[in-house]
Amino acid sequence: MKKVSPEYFELVTDILTNSFQKNKSIINVTRNGKNKLKRIRNLMKFFLINAYYNGDVFLSDNNKACLLMLTNKKEKKKTLKINLLFLFWKLNLFFNILGIKNVRNVLQREKAINKNHPNEDFLHLYYVGVYNDYQGNGIGSKIIKEAINYYHNYNIVYLETSDERNLNLYKKLGFDIVNVHKELEITLYILKKKI
């Protein structure tokens, strides 16, 4: 596993897009119409940029999987240029990727997620992507374990998923379901692991 620099952004975006293009939660928040796959790709790029500046991005040794990790105490300084980049991406996110109709759903989802954040420093396993053709071969499990082991000053890893198929994997990795949000358009499972 290696930490990603901007030269790998396109590859990571490809992996995430391939992994999440049929994910019901991603489809649900992405604006309908022509170019849906392009909007999903841009959403994945937004997640990547967010993780790069608010955590870390990792790529598997074989370049077939990636992991986005947010930290709530990241020390990267944001310059005016970075703040403007985020503003641009957020505007693009709301108007071009999500669409005005989906903003309410996204805000409700974010509120539910944030309500479950612990009071102490924690890691947020934001997204894990594995190329579809390589899923089920342990690559995702391996990169999750390696990424968690990379951090030494944290006691909790937190994640959420709307895909029930992922629950067994996360349970095998030591995560426990701590909350289930059924009040949202798509059921959201909140999981935590003490490390």
N, C-alpha and C positions, 0 to 999 in steps of 0.2 A: 504494500500500500504506500502511496505517496501523496503528499499534499499538492494541491493543484495551484498552478499559477495561471494567469490569463491566457497563456498560449494553449491551454487545454480546454478553454471554455466551449469551443464548438463541439469537441468530443463529448464533454459532460452533458451539454445540451442535447446532443444526439441520443445519448444513453437514456436520459430522463424522458425525452419525448417518446422514444420507443417503448419505454417501460410504462408510461402513464397515459398513452393516447386512448386506451380503452378503459381507464379507471373511471368508475361512475361518479366519484366525487369531483374529479377534474372536469369531466364532461359536464357535470351539473353546474359548475360555476363559470364555464367558458361560454361566451356568447355564441349563439347558434348562427347558422347561415354559411355562406361560402367561406372558404379558407379556415375552417374550424381547426384543421391540423396546424396551420401556421399560427393561429392564436394559442393553441396548446404549447407549441414550441416557444413562443414568446413568453408565455406564463412560466415555463420551465427556466427560461433565461432569467426572468425576474427572480425566481427562487434561488438560482445560482448566484446572482449578484448579491442578493440579500445575505446569503450564507457566507460568501467571500468576505464581505465587509462587516458581518456581525457574528462571525464564527470561523469555520474552516470547511474546505471542500477537499475530499479525498477521492482518489482513483485507485482501483484495484491494480495489482501488478500486471495482470493480463489485459488491462484497458477495457474490460467488459462490464464493469460495475462502478458505481460512484456512490458517495455518501455526502450529504450536506448536514453539517452539525452547527447549531447555533449555541452560543454561550451567552449567559446573561451578564458576564463581566468581561467581555472582550475589550482589549486595550487598544485596538486600532483607532487612531485618530482620524476623524473624518474632516477632510478639507472642504472648503466651499465648493470646489469642483465635484467632490463626491456627493455632497448634500444636494447639489443641483441635479446630478445624475439620478439620485433617488427620486427627487421630485418629478423629473421627466418620466422615469419608469412607473411611478405611481399613477401619474395622469394617464399614461399609455395603458396601464393595467385597468383602470376604471373605465375608460372610454372605449378602448379598442379590443381589449382581451376579454374582460368580464362582461361588459355591457351594463348599462344603467340598471336593468332589471335584476341582475345577479348581485349587485353590490350589497343589497340588504342581506341576502343569504350568506355572503362572505363575512360581513360584519357580525352577524349572529354566530357564525362558526368560530370566528376569532375571539369573540367574547366568551364563548363556552370553553375554548382552549385555554385562554388566559386565566379564567376562573380556577383552573386546576393547577396552575403553576405553584410550586412550593415557595416558601418564604426564604429559603436558603439558596446559595449558588447552585445552579444546576446546568446540565447539558440538555439540549433539546435536539433529539435525533429528528431532524427536519424532513429529509427525504432520503430514501435509498432506492437506487435504480439499477437494474440489471437488464442488459439486452434480453428481449424475450427468448431468443434462441438459446440462451445460457442459463435461464432460470431453472431452479430445481437441482442445481449442481453444487450447492453449498457456497457459491461465490458471495451471495448476499450475507449469509451468516458470518462468513470469514471477515468481510470488510466491516461489519458491525462490531464484531469482537475486537478487531485491530483498532478501530477508531475509538472505542471506549477505553481500551488500554493505553491509548496515546495520551489521555488526560490523566493528571495525577492529583489535581486540587479540587476535585468534585466528588460528591457522595451520591448524587442522584442523576439518573438519566431518565428522560421523560420523552414520550412520543404519543402520537395519536394516529389512528388509522380508521378508515371507513370500509376497508376491505376485510371481511371476516376470514378470508383465506390466509391472511397474514398472522392471525392471532396465534395459531399453533407454533409458528416460527418464533414469534416474540416470547411466548411462554417457555419454549425450549431454551431460549437465551436468558431466561431468568426474569423476565418482565411479568408484572402482575397487573391485571385490569383493576383500576381504581375508580373508574367512573364510566358510565355509558350515557351518552346524550341521544335520546330518542326524539327529543322535541325539535330537532333540526330536520331539514328535508331528507337528509341521509344520516343514518345512525353513525355516531362517532364514538369510537372506543379510545379511552385515555389509559395509557399504560405507564408504569414507572418501574425502575429497577434501582435498588441501592447497590452502590459499588464501593 
